[in-house]
């Protein structure tokens, strides 16, 4: 493969639309180009095609139903998201609109998120073809319609105790509305406001003094000509958990002259009741209908509607019972209120862990969150840098569907059930895992499909299924807890034993967040995209400090008995890589917004490296743990296309090259270098040996690999080769011993650059077979459908995620093994 001066010129130009010029001043290194490591830009496509399918996943019919999801694109081929044309299987053009959710370095589109509508029968699959390029674009969309700004009606009820005493209403106030997406398929507004007019309780950051106590963000997407509105609602809690107990927050929709109430009972099937009722899921396994009718069950269908003769107004909440408490209220005047948080009478959301007053630790008997039998030093650490944490500064995301599509006929209740069920699993495009591998839009990875790798797909499918299995076995779920995974030990009598010295230690996802998206992309199965949604929404909302909290916002909460416990910025303990991956693949607007808002530009993250445009003199942290901050900057760069996030990259890899040349590791601790004329100045090296431990765990080798692949930086190439010489000999004859320290990206770089490395094949095999029970998966040809009869049935497979950090360590390997697969393919090694 050859590179040209034109390709180099593309890289050295300022990114179109970005605020910062490219930092690339070199031509791609020949070693990276000729080995295939460097991902060379392709010419702009004139009329390229990619085929994909859409499969109905819920077993219900869908009429003019939205499809939203991203297609990975080859580097350089597409710069205009509107230069597209969508065809169905018969060659008929389908209205479509595009949105770039990630960028290649020269700001060509890396992931293109599509919006279009389709009809599907139950479990039906349809095939589509996307044409893209300078000669595409289809018919010019009619954008002459006036977009109608939504005016939602909402209320939050806040009490003075967990028993619901002295309830006070706080009305929804919208302060700002922006049109953020517009095309022939949908229009999306972003609304910012707050419930009530109280300010945040004692924010740690003085700059947050004007933050509202109950802020709200709403993305309101109306699909044209369908009656469908998608609503992503985010509620912020900046109160005092000892005095501010939220009983409900809700949106109200009106249908005058409505005559009856429809709702989804267990299984989502339709039931009917008069108006004047309240439907309340107040535990993960119990709901009640009260008022003018009575009913009860285990897990309701997550939807409700009011109806008059020819019109129905339906609202559905995605993952409703999983995020209990939630309620629907049908008033006799036809109003339908959805309480995204809706407690039962005599109760309110309780976010306390201990009684007020400090030591000794006195646990609260809490109905809202799970934390085991006792509070321990994992809660109140003897390390004063680790705080217990307060609840303020958290957010909760809900996804709603508002449907007012025309109805009629005797099958009306069944149609309502179909709509309510359909909202639970969105329609997404699937182009096959080979597209990810060929475009390298998720980097250099292997994918499943060849029979020799079936055992690996099965193994990590079982391991990652643990999120739902453990919640189900132990009856967890809930407004706070769903989407996180507790640290635990092997099951007995159908339940897992909780870890953390008698308490539940929540892992907060950490490195295991991104593997859900990578496993899905590699062909692991659709359910891992849906599990990733739950984990992304929890970790970016509950496990991240937001404005108004008790630390500067942008801090990622440490694994502990408390979801909101802190340790400085905690970058390495956040799910940031998974948040960006999830946005790239789905176009989830709130995740995309928060991922950048609480990214490198946030006050907490700037303590490691301040990359804001106004900061001209960079001071860069280079401790092993700071690799997480470097990788965070990297994914912020890909998401935004703004080169300022990558402006410290060249100096960082120069430092790592220098460490390799001197045969020493970099110093650890609260250490920084200054960036002067592109050079790292003022750093110190420590003892002889390689970069190990957290340098591998938190992405030092990943950044080297990615940076070399995207820019061909000779220093990154040298750093990979120099670090590789430590592995397989001397003090590292077999590479790192612990799975926690992950050299797979380094080994993949070596497979490209130095395939003749004398120990590489042995290192790859040893690393692969270090996973517990993996050999048994291959020898016994174990498989899974994702359905398990019990906790013990899941545990019998022998995958391991137990004890402290077990999930974040072993779950993280779901990404790392894709690097191993690709490296073994390059070396033509069979497992």
C-alpha positions in Angstrom: 0.0 0.0 0.0 1.3 3.5 -0.8 0.4 6.8 0.7 0.3 10.1 -1.3 1.1 13.7 -0.6 -2.6 14.4 -1.1 -3.6 12.1 1.8 -1.0 13.8 4.0 -2.3 17.2 3.0 -5.8 16.1 4.0 -4.5 15.3 7.5 -2.5 18.5 8.0 -5.4 20.8 7.0 -7.6 22.3 9.7 -10.7 20.2 10.4 -13.6 21.7 8.5 -16.0 23.1 11.1 -13.6 22.5 14.0 -12.1 25.2 16.2 -8.6 23.8 16.3 -6.2 23.0 13.4 -4.9 19.5 12.9 -1.8 18.7 14.9 -0.4 16.3 12.2 2.9 17.7 10.8 4.3 14.4 9.5 3.6 12.0 6.7 2.2 8.6 7.7 5.1 6.3 8.8 5.9 3.8 6.0 5.9 1.0 8.6 2.3 1.7 9.6 1.2 2.2 5.9 2.9 -0.9 4.5 1.8 -3.2 7.4 -1.9 -2.2 7.1 -2.0 -0.6 10.5 -2.6 2.9 9.1 -6.2 3.4 8.0 -5.7 5.5 4.8 -8.4 7.9 3.7 -10.4 6.8 0.7 -11.4 9.2 -2.1 -14.8 10.8 -1.8 -17.4 8.3 -2.9 -19.4 9.2 -5.9 -22.1 6.5 -5.6 -21.2 3.7 -3.1 -23.6 1.3 -1.5 -24.1 -0.6 1.7 -26.9 -3.2 2.3 -28.4 -3.7 5.7 -31.5 -5.3 7.3 -34.0 -4.3 9.9 -35.6 -7.0 12.0 -38.7 -6.7 14.1 -37.5 -8.0 17.6 -40.7 -7.9 19.7 -43.1 -10.2 17.8 -45.6 -7.5 17.1 -46.6 -5.7 13.8 -45.3 -2.2 13.2 -46.8 0.4 10.9 -44.7 3.4 9.8 -42.4 2.7 12.7 -39.2 4.7 13.2 -35.8 3.1 12.5 -32.8 4.9 14.0 -29.2 3.7 14.1 -25.8 4.2 12.6 -23.8 2.7 9.7 -20.0 2.6 10.0 -18.4 4.4 7.1 -15.0 4.0 5.3 -12.6 6.8 6.1 -12.8 9.7 3.6 -15.8 8.4 1.6 -18.5 10.7 2.9 -18.4 14.3 4.3 -22.1 15.3 3.8 -24.7 13.4 5.9 -27.3 14.5 3.4 -25.6 13.0 0.4 -27.5 9.7 0.8 -30.4 7.8 -0.8 -32.3 4.9 0.7 -33.9 2.1 -1.3 -36.1 -0.8 -0.2 -35.7 -4.4 -1.5 -37.8 -3.5 -4.6 -35.6 -0.5 -5.4 -38.2 2.0 -4.3 -36.8 5.2 -2.7 -37.5 5.6 1.0 -37.3 9.0 2.7 -34.3 9.2 5.0 -32.2 11.7 6.9 -28.6 11.4 8.2 -26.6 12.6 11.1 -22.9 12.2 11.7 -22.3 10.8 15.2 -18.5 10.3 14.9 -15.7 11.6 12.6 -12.5 10.5 11.0 -9.5 12.8 11.5 -10.1 14.8 8.3 -13.7 15.2 9.4 -15.2 12.7 7.0 -18.1 10.7 8.6 -17.1 7.7 10.7 -20.6 6.8 11.8 -23.7 7.9 9.9 -26.9 7.7 11.9 -30.0 7.1 9.8 -33.7 8.0 10.5 -36.4 6.4 8.3 -39.8 4.7 8.7 -40.9 1.2 7.7 -43.7 -1.4 8.1 -42.8 -4.8 9.6 -44.8 -7.8 10.5 -44.1 -9.7 13.7 -40.4 -10.9 13.6 -40.2 -9.9 9.9 -36.9 -8.8 8.4 -36.6 -6.4 5.5 -33.6 -5.5 3.4 -32.5 -2.0 2.5 -29.7 -0.4 0.5 -28.1 2.9 1.4 -26.5 4.8 -1.5 -24.1 7.5 -0.5 -21.7 9.9 -2.2 -21.4 13.1 -4.3 -23.9 11.8 -6.9 -26.5 10.7 -4.3 -29.0 12.6 -2.2 -32.3 11.4 -3.6 -35.2 13.8 -3.9 -34.7 17.2 -2.3 -36.6 17.0 1.0 -39.5 19.4 1.6 -38.4 21.4 4.6 -40.9 24.2 4.1 -43.1 22.9 7.0 -42.9 25.0 10.1 -41.6 22.9 13.0 -43.9 23.2 16.0 -42.1 23.8 19.3 -43.4 21.5 22.0 -44.8 22.9 25.2 -44.8 20.1 27.7 -46.8 20.2 30.9 -45.0 18.6 33.9 -44.9 18.5 37.7 -42.6 17.2 40.4 -43.8 16.4 43.8 -41.2 16.7 46.6 -41.8 15.7 50.2 -40.0 16.2 53.5 -39.6 12.5 54.4 -39.4 9.1 52.9 -43.0 8.6 54.0 -44.3 11.3 51.7 -45.0 14.0 54.3 -45.8 17.6 53.3 -45.8 17.1 49.5 -45.0 20.2 47.5 -45.6 20.7 43.8 -42.9 22.1 41.5 -44.2 22.9 38.0 -42.1 22.3 34.9 -40.5 25.5 33.5 -38.8 25.5 30.1 -36.1 28.1 29.8 -34.6 27.2 26.4 -35.6 25.4 23.2 -33.4 24.6 20.3 -34.1 22.8 17.0 -31.3 20.3 16.8 -32.3 17.9 14.0 -34.6 18.5 11.0 -35.2 16.6 7.8 -37.8 14.7 5.8 -38.4 12.1 8.5 -38.3 13.9 11.9 -37.6 17.1 13.7 -36.0 17.1 17.1 -36.1 19.9 19.7 -33.9 20.1 22.8 -35.6 21.7 25.8 -33.8 22.8 28.9 -35.6 23.8 32.1 -36.4 22.8 35.6 -39.1 21.7 38.0 -39.9 24.5 40.4 -37.6 27.5 41.1 -35.4 26.3 43.9 -31.6 26.4 43.4 -29.2 23.5 44.1 -28.4 22.6 47.7 -24.8 23.5 48.5 -23.1 22.8 45.2 -19.3 22.1 45.7 -18.4 24.2 42.7 -19.0 28.0 43.2 -19.7 28.2 39.5 -22.8 26.0 40.0 -24.5 28.5 42.4 -27.2 29.2 39.8 -27.9 25.5 39.1 -31.5 24.5 39.6 -32.4 22.0 42.3 -34.4 19.8 39.9 -33.0 20.5 36.4 -34.5 18.8 33.3 -33.4 18.1 29.8 -35.9 16.9 27.2 -35.2 15.8 23.6 -38.6 15.8 21.7 -38.5 14.1 18.4 -41.6 14.2 16.2 -41.8 11.7 13.3 -43.6 13.4 10.5 -47.0 12.0 9.4 -47.0 9.2 12.0 -48.4 10.5 15.3 -45.2 9.2 16.9 -43.2 11.4 19.3 -40.0 10.1 21.0 -39.2 11.8 24.2 -36.0 11.5 26.1 -36.4 13.0 29.5 -33.6 13.5 32.0 -34.3 14.6 35.6 -31.6 16.0 37.7 -31.4 15.8 41.5 -29.5 18.5 43.2 -31.3 18.4 46.5 -30.5 17.3 50.1 -31.4 13.7 50.4 -32.1 14.2 54.1 -34.8 16.7 53.4 -35.8 16.5 49.7 -37.7 13.3 49.0 -39.0 13.1 45.4 -42.4 11.4 45.3 -43.0 11.8 41.6 -42.1 13.8 38.5 -44.3 13.6 35.5 -45.5 14.8 32.1 -49.2 15.3 31.4 -51.0 14.9 28.0 -54.6 15.9 27.3 -57.4 14.2 25.4 -60.6 16.0 26.1 -63.8 13.8 26.0 -61.8 10.6 26.6 -64.1 7.9 27.9 -61.9 5.0 29.0 -58.4 3.9 30.1 -56.3 1.2 28.4 -53.1 -0.2 29.9 -50.6 -3.0 29.5 -51.0 -5.7 32.1 -48.5 -8.6 32.7 -46.9 -9.5 29.3 -48.0 -6.1 27.8 -51.5 -7.4 26.8 -54.2 -4.8 26.8 -56.7 -4.3 29.7 -59.5 -1.8 30.1 -60.7 0.4 33.0 -62.7 3.5 33.5 -61.1 6.9 33.9 -60.2 8.0 37.4 -57.5 5.4 38.1 -53.8 5.1 38.8 -51.6 2.3 37.6 -48.4 2.0 39.8 -45.4 -0.4 39.4 -44.0 0.2 42.9 -41.6 -2.8 43.0 -39.9 -4.8 40.3 -42.4 -7.6 40.8 -45.6 -5.8 41.9 -48.1 -3.4 40.4 -51.6 -2.2 41.4 -54.4 -0.4 39.7 -56.3 1.8 42.2 -59.2 4.3 42.1 -62.4 3.5 40.2 -61.1 0.1 39.3 -58.8 -2.4 41.0 -56.3 -4.9 39.6 -52.8 -6.1 40.4 -50.0 -8.1 38.9 -46.2 -8.7 38.7 -44.8 -6.6 35.9 -47.0 -4.4 33.8 -46.4 -3.7 30.1 -45.0 -0.2 30.5 -47.8 1.6 28.5 -51.2 3.2 29.1 -53.7 5.2 27.0 -56.9 7.2 27.2 -59.4 6.9 24.4 -62.5 8.4 22.9 -64.5 7.1 20.0 -62.0 7.6 17.2 -58.9 8.9 18.9 -56.4 7.4 21.3 -53.5 9.0 23.2 -50.9 6.4 24.3 -47.7 6.8 26.3 -45.1 4.1 26.7 -42.0 4.0 29.0 -39.1 1.9 27.9 -37.8 -0.5 30.6 -40.6 0.7 32.9 -40.8 -2.0 35.5 -37.0 -2.3 35.5 -36.8 1.3 36.6 -39.6 1.2 39.2 -41.3 3.1 40.7 -43.3 4.3 37.7 -47.0 5.2 37.4 -49.7 6.2 34.9 -52.7 8.3 36.1 -55.9 8.8 34.0 -58.0 11.7 35.2 -61.7 11.9 34.5 -61.2 15.0 32.4 -59.2 12.9 29.9 -55.7 13.9 31.1 -53.1 11.1 31.0 -50.1 11.7 33.3 -47.0 9.5 33.1 -45.0 9.6 36.3 -41.5 8.5 35.3 -40.8 8.4 39.0 -44.1 7.5 40.7 -44.0 6.1 44.2 -47.0 4.5 45.9 -48.9 6.6 48.5 -47.1 7.0 51.8 -43.7 6.7 50.2 -41.1 8.8 48.4 -37.7 8.2 46.8 -35.1 7.7 49.5 -31.5 8.4 48.5 -29.9 8.1 52.0 -27.5 5.5 52.9 -27.0 6.3 56.6 -28.9 8.1 59.3 -28.0 11.8 59.8 -25.2 12.4 62.3 -22.1 10.7 61.1 -20.2 8.0 63.0 -20.9 5.4 64.1 -22.3 4.2 60.8 -26.1 3.7 61.1 -27.7 2.2 58.1 -31.0 3.5 56.8 -33.7 0.9 56.2 -34.1 2.0 52.6 -36.8 0.9 50.2 -35.3 2.7 47.1 -31.7 1.4 46.9 -29.9 -1.8 47.7 -26.7 -1.9 49.8 -26.7 -5.1 51.8 -26.6 -5.9 55.4 -24.2 -3.3 56.8 -22.2 -0.2 56.0 -18.4 -0.8 56.0 -15.1 0.8 55.3 -15.9 0.4 51.7 -18.6 3.0 52.3 -16.6 5.4 54.6 -13.0 4.8 53.7 -10.1 5.6 56.1 -8.6 7.2 53.0 -9.7 10.8 53.4 -9.4 11.3 49.6 -12.3 9.0 49.2 -15.6 10.4 50.3 -18.9 8.9 51.1 -20.6 11.1 48.6 -24.0 12.8 48.6 -26.8 12.1 46.2 -26.9 15.6 44.7 -25.4 15.8 41.2 -27.1 12.7 39.8 -29.4 12.4 36.7 -32.0 9.8 35.6 -32.8 9.2 31.9 -36.2 7.9 30.7 -37.3 7.2 27.1 -41.0 7.7 26.3 -43.2 7.2 23.3 -46.2 9.5 22.8 -48.5 8.1 20.1 -51.6 9.7 18.7 -51.8 7.8 15.4 -55.3 7.2 13.9 -57.2 4.3 15.3 -60.4 2.5 14.7 -62.2 -0.9 14.4 -62.8 -3.7 16.9 -59.1 -4.6 17.1 -58.2 -1.3 18.8 -57.1 -2.7 22.2 -54.8 -5.1 20.5 -53.3 -2.4 18.4 -52.6 -0.3 21.6 -50.7 -3.3 23.1 -48.7 -3.7 19.9 -47.6 -0.1 20.1 -46.8 -0.3 23.8 -44.8 -3.5 23.3 -43.0 -2.2 20.3 -41.5 0.8 22.1 -39.6 -1.5 24.5 -37.2 -2.6 21.7 -36.4 0.0 19.0 -35.8 -0.8 15.4 -32.2 -0.6 14.4 -30.3 -1.2 11.1 -27.9 -4.2 11.0 -25.3 -4.3 8.2 -23.4 -7.3 9.5 -20.3 -7.5 11.7 -18.0 -7.6 8.7 -18.8 -4.0 8.0 -17.2 -3.0 11.3 -14.1 -5.0 10.5 -13.8 -3.7 7.0 -14.3 0.0 7.8 -12.4 -0.2 11.0 -14.8 2.4 12.4 -14.4 0.8 15.8 -10.7 0.4 15.2 -8.9 -2.8 14.3 -10.9 -5.6 15.7 -11.8 -9.2 14.9 -15.4 -10.3 14.5 -17.4 -13.5 15.0 -18.6 -15.6 12.1 -16.0 -18.2 11.5 -16.8 -21.4 13.4 -13.4 -21.5 15.1 -14.5 -18.5 17.2 -18.0 -19.7 18.2 -16.7 -20.7 21.6 -15.5 -17.2 22.3 -18.7 -15.6 21.3 -20.6 -18.0 23.5 -18.3 -17.4 26.4 -18.6 -13.6 26.4 -22.3 -13.8 25.7 -22.8 -15.7 28.9 -20.5 -13.4 30.9 -22.2 -10.2 29.7 -25.6 -11.7 30.3 -24.7 -11.5 34.0 -26.1 -7.9 34.2 -29.7 -9.1 33.8 -29.2 -12.5 35.5 -28.0 -11.0 38.7 -30.6 -8.3 38.9 -33.3 -10.9 38.3 -32.0 -13.5 40.7 -31.6 -11.0 43.6 -34.6 -8.8 42.9 -32.6 -5.6 42.3 -33.6 -3.2 39.5 -35.1 0.2 40.4 -34.8 3.9 39.7 -31.3 4.0 41.1 -29.8 0.5 40.6 -30.9 -0.8 37.2 -28.1 -0.7 34.7 -25.3 -1.2 37.2 -23.9 -4.6 38.2 -23.3 -5.5 41.9 -20.1 -7.2 43.0 -21.1 -10.7 44.1 -20.1 -14.3 44.6 -21.4 -17.6 43.4 -25.2 -18.3 43.8 -26.9 -20.4 46.4 -30.6 -21.2 46.6 -31.2 -19.0 43.5 -29.5 -15.9 44.7 -26.0 -14.5 44.4 -24.1 -13.6 47.5 -23.4 -9.9 47.6 -19.8 -8.7 48.2 -18.2 -5.8 49.9 -18.1 -7.0 53.5 -21.8 -7.5 53.9 -22.8 -4.7 51.5 -23.5 -4.5 47.8 -20.5 -3.1 46.0 -21.7 -1.5 42.7 -19.1 -1.9 40.0 -20.3 1.2 37.9 -19.4 -0.6 34.7 -16.0 1.0 34.3 -14.1 -0.9 31.6 -16.9 -3.4 31.1 -19.3 -0.8 29.6 -17.7 -0.6 26.1 -17.5 -4.4 25.6 -21.3 -4.6 25.4 -21.1 -2.4 22.3 -18.0 -4.2 20.9 -19.6 -7.6 21.5 -22.7 -6.5 19.7 -20.7 -5.1 16.8 -18.7 -8.3 16.5 -21.8 -10.3 16.0 -22.6 -11.3 19.6 -26.3 -10.5 19.3 -28.9 -7.7 19.5 -29.6 -8.1 23.2 -26.2 -6.7 24.1 -27.1 -3.4 22.4 -30.2 -3.2 24.7 -28.2 -4.1 27.8 -25.7 -1.4 26.8 -28.5 1.1 26.7 -29.4 0.3 30.4 -25.8 0.5 31.5 -25.0 3.7 29.5 -28.1 5.5 30.9 -27.2 4.5 34.5 -23.5 5.1 34.5 -23.7 8.5 32.7 -26.6 9.6 34.9 -26.2 8.1 38.4 -22.4 7.3 38.4 -21.3 10.7 37.1 -21.1 14.0 38.9 -23.3 16.6 37.3 -23.5 20.4 37.9 -24.9 21.1 41.4 -23.3 18.0 43.0 -20.9 17.7 46.0 -17.9 17.6 43.7 -17.0 19.5 40.5 -19.0 18.0 37.7 -17.3 15.5 35.4 -16.1 13.3 38.3 -16.8 9.7 37.7 -18.0 7.8 40.8 -15.9 5.1 42.2 -17.2 1.5 42.7 -18.5 1.2 46.2 -21.5 0.5 48.3 -22.6 4.0 47.2 -23.3 4.8 43.6 -22.2 8.4 44.2 -18.9 7.9 46.1 -16.0 9.8 44.7 -12.2 9.7 44.4 -10.9 12.8 42.7 -11.9 12.9 39.0 -12.0 9.1 38.9 -11.6 9.1 35.1 -10.5 5.4 35.0 -13.6 4.4 37.0 -16.1 5.8 34.5 -17.8 4.2 31.5 -16.8 7.0 29.2 -15.6 4.8 26.3 -18.9 3.0 26.3 -20.9 6.2 26.4 -19.3 7.5 23.2 -19.5 4.1 21.5 -23.2 4.0 22.4 -23.8 7.4 20.9 -21.9 6.5 17.8 -24.1 3.5 17.2 -27.5 4.8 18.2 -27.5 8.6 18.0 -28.9 8.8 21.5 -29.0 12.6 21.9 -28.8 12.8 25.7 -25.9 10.4 26.0 -24.1 12.3 23.3 -24.7 15.6 25.0 -23.6 14.4 28.5 -20.6 12.5 27.2 -19.1 15.7 26.0 -20.5 17.9 28.7 -19.0 15.7 31.4 -15.9 14.8 29.3 -12.5 16.5 29.1 -14.0 20.0 29.2 -15.7 19.5 32.6 -14.2 21.1 35.7 -13.2 17.8 37.3 -11.5 16.4 34.2 -9.6 19.6 33.6 -7.5 18.9 36.6 -5.6 16.2 34.6 -5.5 18.0 31.2 -7.2 21.3 30.2 -7.8 21.1 26.4 -10.2 24.0 26.1 -9.5 26.3 23.2 -8.7 29.3 25.4 -6.0 27.4 27.2 -2.8 27.8 25.1 -0.3 26.4 27.6 -0.9 22.7 28.2 0.0 20.9 31.4 -0.6 17.1 30.9 -0.9 14.4 33.6 1.1 11.3 32.7 0.6 9.0 35.6 -0.5 5.4 34.6 -4.0 6.2 35.7 -4.0 9.3 33.5 -4.1 7.0 30.5 -7.8 7.0 31.1 -7.9 10.8 30.6 -5.9 10.5 27.4 -8.3 7.9 26.1 -11.2 10.1 27.2 -9.7 13.0 25.1 -9.4 10.6 22.2 -13.1 9.6 22.1 -14.2 13.2 22.6 -12.1 14.0 19.5 -13.8 11.3 17.5 -17.3 12.3 18.6 -16.8 16.0 18.0 -14.3 16.1 15.2 -12.6 18.9 17.1 -8.8 18.5 16.9 -8.2 20.4 20.1 -9.0 17.2 22.0 -6.0 15.5 20.3 -3.5 18.3 20.6 -1.7 16.5 23.5 -1.5 13.2 21.7 1.8 13.7 19.8 3.6 14.7 23.0 2.1 11.8 25.0 3.3 9.2 22.5 6.7 11.0 22.3 7.0 10.5 26.1 6.2 6.8 25.7 8.7 6.4 22.9 11.3 8.1 25.1 10.5 5.7 28.0 11.0 2.8 25.6 14.3 4.1 24.3 15.7 4.5 27.8 14.3 1.2 28.9 12.4 2.8 31.8 8.8 3.3 32.9 7.4 6.7 33.4 7.1 8.1 37.0 3.9 7.5 38.8 1.9 9.8 41.1 0.5 13.3 40.7 2.9 14.0 37.9 2.7 16.4 34.9 4.7 17.6 31.9 4.4 20.8 30.0 3.8 21.0 26.3 6.4 23.3 24.7 6.7 23.5 20.9 5.1 20.0 20.6 7.5 18.4 23.0 6.8 17.0 26.5 9.0 19.0 29.0 9.6 18.3 32.6 8.7 14.6 32.8 10.6 12.1 34.8 11.3 8.4 34.2 11.4 5.9 37.0 12.8 2.3 37.4 14.0 0.2 34.5 11.3 -1.8 32.8 8.2 -1.6 30.6 5.1 0.4 30.9 2.8 -2.0 32.8 -0.1 -2.1 35.2 -2.6 0.7 34.7 -0.8 1.9 31.5 -2.2 -1.3 30.0 -5.4 -1.5 32.0 -6.6 2.0 31.2 -5.6 2.4 27.6 -2.0 3.5 27.1 -1.5 0.8 24.5 -5.0 1.4 23.0 -4.1 5.1 22.4 -0.8 4.2 20.8 -2.6 1.7 18.5 -5.4 4.1 17.6 -3.1 7.1 17.1 -0.8 5.2 14.9 -3.7 3.8 12.9 -5.3 7.2 12.4 -2.3 9.4 11.8 0.7 7.1 11.1 2.6 9.0 13.8 6.2 7.6 13.8 6.5 8.1 17.5 3.5 6.0 18.2 4.9 3.3 15.9 8.2 3.4 17.8 6.4 3.3 21.1 4.6 0.1 20.2 7.7 -1.6 18.9 9.9 -0.5 21.9 7.3 -1.6 24.5 6.8 -4.9 22.6 10.5 -5.8 23.1 9.9 -6.1 26.9 7.3 -8.8 26.3 8.2 -12.5 25.9 11.6 -12.2 27.6 13.4 -10.9 30.7 11.0 -10.1 33.5 8.0 -10.6 31.2 8.6 -14.0 29.6 4.9 -14.7 29.4 3.6 -11.1 29.3 1.5 -9.7 32.2 0.2 -12.3 34.6 -3.1 -10.5 35.5 -6.1 -10.2 33.2 -6.5 -6.8 34.8 -3.4 -5.6 32.9 -4.5 -5.8 29.3 -1.8 -5.8 26.6 -4.0 -6.9 23.8 -3.9 -3.6 21.9 -0.1 -3.6 22.2 0.0 -7.2 20.8 -2.2 -6.3 17.9 0.1 -3.4 17.1 3.0 -5.8 17.1 1.1 -8.3 14.9 1.0 -5.5 12.3 4.4 -4.0 12.7 6.5 -6.9 13.8 4.8 -10.2 12.9 8.2 -12.0 13.3 8.4 -11.0 17.0 9.9 -14.2 18.4 7.4 -14.6 21.3 4.2 -13.0 19.9 2.4 -16.2 18.9 3.0 -17.7 22.3 1.9 -14.5 24.1 -1.3 -14.4 22.2 -2.2 -18.0 22.9 -1.3 -17.7 26.6 -3.4 -14.5 26.9 -6.4 -16.1 25.2 -6.5 -19.2 27.3 -6.0 -17.3 30.6 -9.8 -16.8 30.7 -11.4 -19.1 33.3 -13.4 -22.1 31.7 -12.8 -20.9 28.1 -11.3 -24.2 27.1 -14.4 -26.0 28.4 -16.5 -23.8 26.2 -14.6 -24.9 23.2 -14.2 -28.6 24.1 -17.9 -29.0 25.0 -19.2 -26.6 22.3 -21.2 -24.7 24.8 -23.7 -22.1 23.5 -26.4 -19.9 25.0 -29.6 -18.2 23.8 -29.6 -15.7 26.7 -32.3 -17.6 28.6 -31.4 -19.2 31.9 -33.6 -21.2 34.3 -31.9 -19.9 37.4 -28.8 -18.2 38.8 -27.2 -21.7 39.2 -28.1 -22.4 35.5 -26.2 -19.3 34.5 -23.3 -20.1 36.8 -22.8 -23.6 35.5 -21.1 -22.2 32.4 -18.2 -21.1 34.5 -17.6 -17.6 33.3 -16.2 -15.4 36.0 -17.2 -12.0 37.2 -17.1 -12.5 40.9 -15.8 -10.6 43.9 -14.4 -7.1 44.0 -13.9 -5.7 40.4 -14.5 -9.2 38.9 -17.0 -7.7 36.4 -14.9 -4.7 35.4 -11.9 -7.0 34.9 -13.4 -9.9 33.2 -16.1 -8.1 31.4 -13.5 -5.7 29.9 -12.0 -8.7 28.1 -15.1 -8.8 25.8 -13.3 -5.9 23.9 -9.7 -7.1 24.4 -10.4 -10.5 22.9 -11.4 -8.8 19.6 -7.9 -7.4 19.5 -6.5 -10.9 20.2 -8.7 -12.4 17.4 -7.5 -9.8 14.9 -3.8 -10.3 15.9 -4.1 -14.1 15.6 -5.8 -13.7 12.1 -2.8 -11.5 11.0 -0.4 -14.2 12.1 -2.6 -17.0 10.7 -2.9 -18.6 14.1 -5.8 -20.8 15.1 -6.9 -20.7 18.7 
